């Protein structure tokens, strides 16, 4: 599973966003904040708890999607508290360290938010379906209730990896965010992860503590909570769903779900066909390589030739930029255009 997760950087959506937008920082902050949260809880290290809080606070200084980080942490902590009987007793000091680290890191931005709330919330007010009034307008236009509209939003975003296509100009491929083979494994892995997250923790004293800890539901909640918070806050509650750059963070748990499914399928096949352990590992290595190759081939060949991202306008603008640069500093350039009001979709 580690090998497949390492291939995230080679997925087509990730490469497309990486080259142009600072949204790429969203999964970085969430991933490391969750990592140090897990280290703090498992190894009882207060500094790791504090560092998790610091990272959640620093996420506020980047793209708006970084504000998902503390929400995801709260969700994972809440699930651990519900499913792990000793979590609250063991983690009081760690939770305090996390809160202190978060407050210290987010403090300057929080002060700015209180002094300039309109600036702090400007982007959210523009794209949020509630803040911008889009939800009311859409419900009135379609003659539906707001819950129905939200349900349709959720359907579009939830199936963005295997059915619905990205609607923005930042990527807008001719396929969903995952190719067919990826998408099948993604759904299976998501179902397996949710099922394991919901089952009660093992209390069998005949097995080692390490094995019991490895099967605990809260480990799966790390990725399940991450996925659903990302698609709801970055997709369901924003206009033009699904927009790949706003749900980019969900690609990390999505790849984890693919890894879970792949691991289970190859394990079952190995048992049925009596493969040696080495055969199981070879399959786990070969299949991810094929999946990544498919994604790279689409992005570097089909997608690049489609001219979707750059477009004719982008190519012309680039040539004009080179021309103006070559004119030198003695020339004064003027740009004449008309104002275009932003229309809600």
Buried (B, 14 or more C-beta within 10 A) or exposed (E): BEBBBEBBEBBBBBBBBEEEBEBBBBBBBBBBBBBBBBBBBEEEBBEBBBBBBBBBBBBBBBBBBBBBBBBBBEBBBBBBBEBBEEBEEEBEEBBBBBBBBBEEBBEEBBEBBEEEEEEBBEBBBBBBBBBBEBBEEBBEEEEBEBEEBBEBBBBBBBBBBBBBBBBEEBBBBEBBBBBEBBBBBBBBBBEBBBEBBEEEEBEEEEEEEEEBBEBBBBBBBBBBBBBBBBBBBBBBBBBBBBBBBBBBBBBBBBBBBBBBBBBBBBBEEBEEEEBEEEBBBEBBEEBBEEBBEBBBEBBEEEBEEEEBBEEEEEEEEEEEEEEEEEEEEEEEEEEEEEEEEEEEE
